[in-house]
Amino acid sequence: MSTLLKLSRPALIGIAAALETGRLHAPYSVPALESHVPKGLCREVVDELNRMSAIGTSPTHIAYTLNLLAAERAMAQQMHDRVELVWTGQEIAGSLSRDTAVVVRELFSTAKRSVLISSFAIDRGEKARTLFEGLACRMDTNPSLRVRMFLNIHRPHGNDEPEIALLQRFTAIFRRDIWVGNRLPEVFYDPRSLEKGTETKACLHAKCVVVDEERILVTSANFTEAAHERNIEAGVLLEDSAVAKGLCSQFESLVERSKLKQIDVSSRQS
């Protein structure tokens, strides 16, 4: 059987069809297999088929086995096609990875129903506008598009201000230096990031994008120009609705249980 695993999907299908139609039958020979199998594998395949025949495996059963192997090969290829390496930084010749900035722009440009973004760090000013301008424009032109952002709002070291003051400052920064669209996304944060004590303090460190609960990018890259253009960052782009919905559900569950809280970014602050 290990020899048959070396065959390509077209070869498996071709041999199976020849067995099913009677064009190929025991005892199997090299001349009979030469049109289906690469020359270097032909003798091995012939010996394998004759071994299967010797233990009573009929041509019909052999064909069935070969078709199963071909179907499994097709499914494996489909899964391979749904997973892509995403990379930022110095490229290696012959790399099959895709650029982080390009992938993110493509995800935003194809969003129809929903976008979920999670990031630990986020740029401000012109760099932030460059990162989010495409998504903001898409939100403004598509009233049904829902965008949720899960961001880390941290308490600076040694800062003793009330939580409300830090949230108000973030709101002002978000409206002035991050988001350029008329319609605003829903923004959430982890209250533990604003704790004053170190024992319970934590941060929202996940970096991912989920579009339409179908496509998902999980990456080491934050939403900063450096992470999208210059740093060495690695990620995976996956087209899998089950995984995408599962990740969205993780965030939604934390919101429903008030572990993650929404911040009102609709009010303009100076």
C-alpha atoms as one frame of an Amber mdcrd trajectory, in Angstrom:
protein
   0.000   0.000   0.000   2.886   2.380   0.703   3.856   2.194  -2.962   0.381
   3.329  -4.032   0.713   6.374  -1.765   3.547   7.587  -4.009   1.198   7.907
  -6.992  -0.351  11.190  -8.058  -4.110  11.694  -7.959  -4.462  11.447 -11.792
  -2.464   8.191 -11.769  -4.677   6.712  -9.047  -7.836   7.655 -10.941  -6.433
   6.350 -14.243  -5.507   2.937 -12.831  -8.872   2.666 -11.058 -10.737   3.425
 -14.303  -8.674   0.816 -16.191  -9.457  -1.794 -13.523 -13.178  -0.970 -13.521
 -13.471  -1.267 -17.321 -11.406  -4.442 -17.542  -8.616  -2.841 -19.571  -6.286
  -3.749 -16.714  -6.434  -7.167 -15.069  -4.325  -9.731 -13.206  -1.624 -10.764
 -13.604  -0.442  -7.170 -13.786   2.600  -6.272 -15.910   4.886  -3.321 -16.563
   3.742  -2.830 -20.182   0.106  -2.671 -19.051   0.885   0.002 -16.398   3.313
   2.168 -18.369   0.614   4.540 -19.627  -0.609   5.268 -16.074   2.482   5.222
 -13.847   5.844   7.055 -13.991   8.598   4.793 -15.272  10.529   4.858 -12.006
   7.513   3.574 -10.040   6.084   1.147 -12.551   7.776  -2.042 -11.285   6.902
  -1.236  -7.657   3.236  -0.632  -8.525   3.038  -3.835 -10.562   4.463  -5.845
  -7.657   2.025  -4.193  -5.223  -1.002  -4.904  -7.427   0.074  -8.527  -7.899
   0.507  -8.904  -4.119  -3.033  -7.589  -3.601  -4.323  -9.969  -6.244  -2.520
 -12.904  -4.601  -4.341 -12.339  -1.308  -7.694 -12.320  -3.087  -8.291  -8.622
  -3.727 -10.436  -8.274  -6.825  -9.857  -5.579  -9.482 -13.109  -3.936  -8.318
 -11.869  -3.727  -4.743  -8.463  -2.441  -5.840 -10.189   0.249  -7.931 -12.332
   1.219  -4.941  -9.209   1.588  -2.785  -7.454   3.698  -5.411 -10.482   5.988
  -5.761 -10.560   6.461  -1.982  -6.878   7.432  -2.019  -7.547   9.887  -4.856
 -10.485  11.444  -2.981  -8.370  11.847   0.155  -5.641  13.486  -1.946  -8.201
  15.952  -3.337  -9.456  16.845   0.144  -5.901  17.387   1.366  -5.252  19.717
  -1.567  -8.421  21.673  -0.810  -7.263  22.165   2.783  -3.814  23.198   1.576
  -5.373  25.771  -0.738  -7.336  27.255   2.198  -4.231  27.976   4.288  -1.637
  30.616   3.382   1.483  31.839   5.145   1.452  35.595   5.779   4.732  37.389
   6.394   6.178  40.815   7.143   9.851  41.615   6.838  12.814  40.381   4.874
  11.766  38.007   2.124  13.498  34.791   1.123  13.840  33.966  -2.569  11.137
  31.521  -3.610   8.996  32.160  -0.537   5.324  31.253  -0.906   4.205  33.727
   1.768   1.935  36.722   1.225   2.589  40.229   2.515   0.768  41.190   5.731
  -0.256  44.664   4.549  -1.573  43.301   1.244  -3.584  40.555   2.954  -5.164
  42.984   5.443  -6.147  45.427   2.692  -7.666  42.575   0.697  -9.623  41.338
   3.717 -11.022  44.809   4.341 -11.899  45.383   0.681 -13.881  42.137   0.418
 -15.813  42.439   3.709 -19.583  42.337   3.219 -21.164  41.659   6.602 -18.675
  41.856   9.443 -15.079  42.538  10.429 -13.531  41.669  13.787 -10.128  43.167
  14.612  -8.044  42.444  17.685  -4.712  44.170  18.329  -2.422  44.858  21.257
  -0.817  47.993  19.773  -2.260  50.426  17.255  -0.722  53.325  15.372  -1.931
  56.921  15.497  -1.977  59.794  13.065  -1.233  59.319   9.366  -0.010  55.760
   9.859  -3.302  54.746  11.501  -5.335  56.495   8.817  -3.420  54.584   6.142
  -4.117  51.284   7.902  -7.847  51.850   8.424  -8.884  54.200   5.628 -10.003
  51.390   3.317 -12.148  49.796   5.996 -13.600  53.134   7.101 -14.618  53.940
   3.511 -16.171  50.505   3.136 -18.167  51.046   6.329 -19.415  54.413   5.066
 -20.574  52.932   1.744 -22.034  49.740   3.223 -24.472  50.520   6.080 -24.885
  46.822   6.898 -21.174  46.225   7.511 -20.480  45.722  11.219 -16.959  46.368
  12.497 -15.830  45.421  15.998 -12.399  46.307  17.335 -10.895  44.705  20.439
  -8.030  46.906  21.563  -5.647  47.097  24.475  -6.109  50.332  26.455  -3.253
  50.371  28.928  -2.471  52.346  32.050   0.934  54.032  31.719   3.516  53.041
  34.305   3.084  55.038  37.474  -0.212  56.569  36.317  -2.803  56.864  39.095
  -5.710  58.487  37.215  -9.272  57.119  37.470 -10.229  54.601  34.785 -12.823
  56.991  33.329 -10.114  59.582  32.631  -8.009  57.058  30.721 -11.025  55.941
  28.684 -11.946  59.523  27.836  -8.413  60.190  26.679  -8.463  57.078  24.492
 -11.802  58.118  22.981 -10.368  61.496  22.025  -7.315  59.863  20.477  -9.431
  57.338  18.586 -11.629  60.013  17.017  -8.805  62.438  16.309  -5.840  60.229
  15.425  -7.068  56.740  14.460 -10.468  56.514  12.763 -11.283  58.604   9.692
 -14.767  57.356   8.744 -18.173  58.808   9.485 -19.593  55.528  10.767 -17.803
  54.285  13.834 -16.828  50.732  14.773 -17.747  49.125  18.064 -14.678  49.252
  20.311 -14.039  46.927  23.261 -11.276  46.666  25.871 -10.199  44.462  28.765
 -10.779  46.355  32.058  -7.918  44.439  33.655  -5.468  46.420  31.494  -6.381
  49.520  33.533  -5.889  47.913  36.933  -3.459  49.700  39.236  -2.195  46.556
  40.949   0.188  44.181  39.205  -1.402  40.997  40.601  -4.610  41.284  38.575
  -3.393  43.409  35.676  -3.514  41.817  32.218  -3.570  42.919  28.601  -5.513
  42.184  25.442  -2.673  40.723  23.400  -4.452  38.790  20.612  -3.744  39.876
  17.024  -6.257  38.698  14.447  -8.767  39.729  11.782 -11.985  37.849  10.984
 -14.045  38.792   7.923 -17.663  37.702   7.375 -17.071  34.815   9.812 -15.420
  32.991   6.898 -11.815  34.181   6.537  -9.412  34.606   9.415  -5.913  36.015
   9.801  -4.070  35.082  12.995  -0.762  36.928  13.184   1.985  38.238  15.404
   1.555  41.644  13.723  -0.109  44.516  15.555  -1.989  47.221  13.657   1.054
  49.404  13.193   2.918  50.484  10.081   6.076  48.813  11.375   4.331  45.474
  11.938   2.666  45.537   8.510   5.648  46.792   6.529   9.030  46.376   8.272
   9.166  44.061  11.296   9.595  40.312  11.005   6.059  39.043  11.646   4.423
  35.718  10.860   0.790  34.739  10.473  -1.641  32.337   8.859  -4.575  33.208
   6.605  -7.284  30.554   6.789 -10.545  30.166   4.932 -12.633  28.129   7.363
 -16.049  29.250   8.582 -16.024  26.897  11.589 -12.744  28.300  12.917 -13.752
  31.879  12.089 -17.104  31.562  13.855 -15.401  29.882  16.801 -12.972  32.756
  17.234 -15.761  35.338  16.965 -17.697  33.368  19.566 -14.737  33.557  21.971
 -14.796  37.354  21.884 -18.597  37.555  21.968 -18.742  35.288  25.025 -16.335
  37.546  26.895 -18.443  40.586  25.990 -21.661  38.887  27.113 -20.043  38.030
  30.460 -18.700  41.608  30.800 -15.123  40.347  30.754 -14.577  42.670  27.808
 -16.382  46.020  27.868 -17.460  48.396  25.134 -16.198  51.952  25.150 -18.352
  54.695  23.665 -16.237  56.324  20.950 -19.165  58.313  19.513 -18.608  61.414
  21.663 -15.948  63.865  20.534 -13.497  64.900  23.203 -10.807  67.529  23.000
